[in-house]
Amino acid sequence: MFSAMIDKEKIKRWIKIATTLEKLTDEACFWISPDGILFREMDTARISMIDMMLEKDYFLTYEYTFGDEEIPICMQSDKLLAFSKLMKNAEEMEFILPDDKTHFILKARAPYEKRFGLPIVVATDKTKTGIPNLDYSARIRLVTTTLRDIVKEAKTVSDRLTLVARDNEISFVSKSEEGFEASHKLVYPDNVEIVDMNISEESIAVYMVKPILDIVKEIAGISGIVKLNFGTNQPLNLQFEMIEFEHYQYFLAPRTEE
């Protein structure tokens, strides 16, 4: 059996995280182990990936009786999100995987008892997705809500966003086929929204706007600072600074401009 419990504040955080998982994929697959709960999956187009870990010590209680076995379980992401939202007023929420491994259960006891079960598949043949190991030429730590606002405003112009980093500045440029344009520039240390910046060479890359916005508009509510890593024609990596024992990062492949 597996059982782990979170409090009211972490239920709110979980709903934000579950929202991004539902945006990424129709089927949410988790690796449950004695060390915690891991989600590391790509979207169906295989252009983006979320890497999320809730360590054992994150939870109020954590019970795992499957030995050293790491169990991969998959379920419908839309139902996981819907049931999680129904727990938003609970004082505590419990994740349960029974011994028979047929359902993943969300349970609350207060203000009254609720219990929702999701049919699951134990994906015994599943292989864990690896993490890209890249040497990024541009590494910028900035306020998460600033990144959210920039990406949100860029989306009003185009579905693509060009990132340009050089010297001590980063620019976000969006252009539409109809001729509309928008640009945002942050300079370090002039703009307080930039916490730190390390640019080893001029870096330029183009990314789709919507996948980034799907992530940052949710995680900005639970993360104050994000580390934005990229390089010329390299994947974008967003490492969000979370609370203790909670980890979340996002990868997005670059677009090739014609």
N, C-alpha and C positions, 0 to 999 in steps of 0.2 A: 504494500500500500504506500501511496504518497499523499502527504497532506502538508499544506503550507498556508499560513494565515497572514493577511495584511490589515492595517488599520484604515480608518476613514480617509486620512490624507493620502495614503498610498493607493487607495481605491481610485481617487481622482487622477492620480498620476498614471495608474494602470489604464484607465479609460483613454487618456491621451495617447499612450503607447499603442494600445489595441487599435485605435483609429488609424494610425499609420500602417499597421500590419494589414488591415483590411484594404487600405489604398494600394498596397504593394501586390497582394496576391489573394486569390480566391480560397486557397487552402493554406492555413497557418500550421506550420510544422515546428514543434518544439523538441528539444533534447532535455529530458529530465534526468537528473543524476543526484548523487549524494552532495554535490557541490552547489546545486542551484538549477535554475531554469534558463535555457539558452534558446534564442531564436536567431538563426542565421540562414536567411533564404534570399534568393533572387526573384525578381518579378518574372512573369511568363515570357516577356520579350528578352529577358536575360541582359538588361542594360543597367539595372540598379539592384542594390542589395542593402538590407538592414541587418546589422549585427547588434543584438541586444542580449544582455545578461543580467539576471537578478540573482545575486549570490545568496547562499544559504542564510547568512547573517542579516540579510535584508528583511527577513520575515519575523513576525512575532513568535511563531512556532514553525518548526520544519521537521517533518517525519518522513523517513525514506527507508522502506523495508525490503527493497529489491536487491540488496547486496551492493556490489560494485557496478552492477549493470547500468549502462546509460541507455535510456529508453526513448526512441524517437516516436512521437505521436503526432498525427495530423488530423485537423478538423476544419470545418467551414469557418472562414474568418469573419464573414458577415454575421453569423449567429453568435460567435464568440463576442464580437463587439456589441451586438444587441443585448445579449444576456448581461454583459459587464455593465452596460449603461443602466440596466434595471437594478443594479446594486449600488447606484450612486449615493443613496441615502442610508446605506447600511453602516453600522458602527464598525464592523469587521467583515472581511470576506475570506472564505477558505477555498483554496484550490485542492481538488481531490482526484486522485487516480486510484480506483479500487484495485484489489488483487486480480479481478477478472479482466481488467484493462479493456473494457468495452465502451466506457464513457469517460469523458473528462467533466468533472462536476464543479460548479460554482455554488457555494453555499454561504448563507448569512443567517445569523441567529437573532440579531437585533436591528431595528426595533421589533421585528417578528421574523420567524424562520422563513427563508426562501431557499429554493434549491432548483438549479437548472442543470440538465445533463446534455452534453454534446456527444453524439456518436463519434468514435474515433477509429482511425486505422493505425495499428502499431506497425510502422514502416521498418521492418527488420532489415530490409535490403538497402535502406537509405544510406547515402554517403554524405557526411558533413561537408558543407561548402567551405572552401579555403578563403583566407583573408589575403587580398592583394598586398604584396610587399613592394612598395614603390619608394623611390627617393624623390620626394617632392621638392621642386625648386622654389615654390611659394608657400609659406606657412603663415597664416594670419589668424590671430585670436581677436574676436570682436563680439560685441553685444548681440545676443541671439535675436532680440526683437528688431534690431537694426537690419540684420540680414533678412528677416521676415518681411519687413516693410519695403526694402529695396526690391526683393523678388516679386512681391505683390504688385508694386507699381510697374515693374518691368513687364509683367504679364498683360497690362492694359495696352501694350504696344506690340508685342511679338511673342511667339511661342518659343523663341530661342534667346539665350542670354550669353553674351561674350564677356569673359573675365580677362582683364589685362592687369598684370602686376609688374611693376618695375620700380627700382630704387626704394622709395619709402611710401608708395601709394598703390592702391588698387582701384580699378574702375570696373563698373558693371554697365555694359552697353547693350541696348536692345534696339533693333531696327526692323520695320515691317516692309513688305514688298510694296506697299502703297506710299512709302516715303516717310512714315512717322518714325520718330526717334526719341529715345530717352537715355540719359546717362547719369550715373551716380558715382562720385569719386570720394574716397576716404584717404586722408593723408596722415601718416604717423610721424610725430606724436601730436600733431595739431588737432586732430579729431579724437575726442575722448572715447568715441565708440570703438576705437581700435585699442585693444589692451596690449598687444604685442605684435611684431611683424618681423619676419625673416625671409628675405627674398634674395636668393643667390644668383638668379639671372632673370631676364625678362621672360615672362610666361604668359601665353595666350591660349585660351581654349573656349570652345562653345558647348553649351549644355541646353537641354530642354528645360523650360521654365516650370511646367506643371509638376513634374515629379519632385523638384526641389521644394516647391510651395506646399505640396501635400505633406511633406515632412516638417518643414520649419514652422508652419502655421500652428501645428499641434505642439511640437516639442518646445517652442518658444515660451509656452505657458509653464514649463517645468524645468527649463534650463536657462541660466542667466548668460552664460558665455559659450561660444562655439569656436572650435579651431577649424578653420577652412584651409584645406590643403589641396593644391593642384600644381600642374606643370603643363607645358605646351603639349596639347593633344593627349593629356593624361586624364584618367578618371578623377572626378571630384570626390573628395573625402571630407565629410563633416563629422567631427568628433565633438559631441555635446558633453559639456561638463554637468554631471548629474549629482544627486545626493549619494551618500556613502553606500557602497555595495550595489549600486545601480549603474549600468553601463549601456551606452547607446551610440552607435556610429552608423553613417550612411555613405554608400558609394554610388556614383552615377557615371556611366560611360560618356565620353565626349561625343559630340556630333561633328561630322566632317562637312565643312561648308563647301558648296559647289562654286 
